[in-house]
């Protein structure tokens, strides 16, 4: 039995897995660990045995491994290597298509858990304004999130596309993502105390959330399923939920009795005014537009 210590990343596992495949080391002779805190206990022995060619695997397996590597299950590396071995040295080229296989089914369940965790991160990250870059004028935001798994790198691409116009950081216990307007970069995880508390925009967000809450479409169980209570402590709108649910019945009755509803005026707020001014059409030059003869 050999113990292989790796970093908790797909790249680290993949490098060692290729070496073991080339040495034709079967899965039941390998103990995987991504705990490097005790190097004396988890010592890795280099092997100078003759190596063969590294078999190729399908993109489908690499995609699956990309998701599974983000899971927190300690045995994920061993299971990935066992499936890799079966796909290559055991000749089970179509293994991933066998949905009833226990190994494949476990990997698929882990992939679904990662997909759900990414969805929750996309839905429940709440940025808070912490300043403005004096040189560029770009607003700077910070958010705190507590994912169940190591999904920051998998989820960060969504945010740099949607919030490309501002500088932001997403802090988590596992890893932090940062966007400066041109590139993403990552740093180690931090404690909750490193994240900012409420800011002035939280009140605006709560006003917006209350205004878009539709009592006629309220489904409490579905809402609680999509927004589990473990996320509530980091959501500025969470304190409103109980009152909005309690008021929903009366609001629906009032909506049914009302024939027409007047549009509400835009809220008076300095931040909203600055955004409207920024997007307002610019007036033409004093001499009027230039025309081509």
Secondary structure, DSSP 8 states (H G I E B T S, - for coil): -EEEE--SSHHHHHHHHHHHHHTT--GGGEEEE---S-TTTS------S---------HHHHHHHHHHTTS--TTHHHHHHHHHHHHHTT--TTGGG-TT-HHHHHHHHHHHHHHHHHHHHHHH---EEEEE-TTT--EEEEEE---SSS-HHHHHHHHHHHTTTSEEEEE-SSEEEEE-SS-EEEEE---GGGS----HHHHHHHHHHHHH--GGG--HHHHHHHS-GGGGGG-TTGGGHHHHHHHHHHHHHHHHH-S----------HHHHHHHHHHS-----TT------
